Amino acid sequence: KEKMNHPTIAIDIITETMSTHRTVSALNVVGCRLLWNIFIPAPLDACDETLEAYSNSVNKLVSYLHTVSQKHKENLSLHETMVCLLSKISCYDGSMLTEVEPFVVLVIKIMSRHDNSWIIALHGCQCLRNICTRELTASIARPKIEACDGAKVITSCMNQFSRNHQVQSEACAALAAISMSSVPNKKAVLKCGGIEQILKAYDSYLISPYDEFSLNTKLQACITLTVLTTESTCLDALVKGGVVSIMEDISNESDGNLPESLAQAIENFLGAVSRGRNNTFSAELTDSADKESVFQWL
């Protein structure tokens, strides 16, 4: 009876039902919505048997979603529902997601194929951010994201939805997450014009420069720029492209009017630039306080 009450039983049954009727897109949309509502992650202190059950169920589900995505390539509703489900899965303990590479490939394929949907852009960026801030999944996810041109896909979302602050904020956070401890991803962000997109995100606002959504976007942009300073070519681009001068001017001309959190984020960025120029900041974040602050923001 206890086994039958386990949430993985429901996950498996719904996945099997969706698979049986894989040609019916509407049923698969409902199935994804149902899974989103019933998906209950294993607690962090769960026993190995429970975690293994969740892992098996999640891996089977992701494998099936690959299949149904291919079957209904152009169905926007299905893919929006699917990426929302994947985003929820990515929020929880990485021990449940042992097949990381297929997860990454699926998310980036959906984002690339349906680049006209802000819902997919938002939740796709959340997926990539989450799996790159989980200790158990980050080291596998980051190289795969680089291989799939993840940085380019994320910056394309930023360009497509330049006035959507939720997308801008999540995209900045995703770029920071994929770039942490990954020189190839930092270089990829630079190559695809990511720095310019991050600066545009910083400059954009809705009601005022410091309304809630605009402020959060500015904070995420600063965090991402700070992460990029730890790679020499990115640091050179930040200096030569005028980003450092812009941030220095904002800091010097604020007259104490900047929100405290933003003033601190800009100070952290300028401090990272200074350490990089003085060759006291390695290719990775070596200062534990700096690294911890970045992960807290992400």
Disulfide bonds with the S-S distance in Angstrom:
none
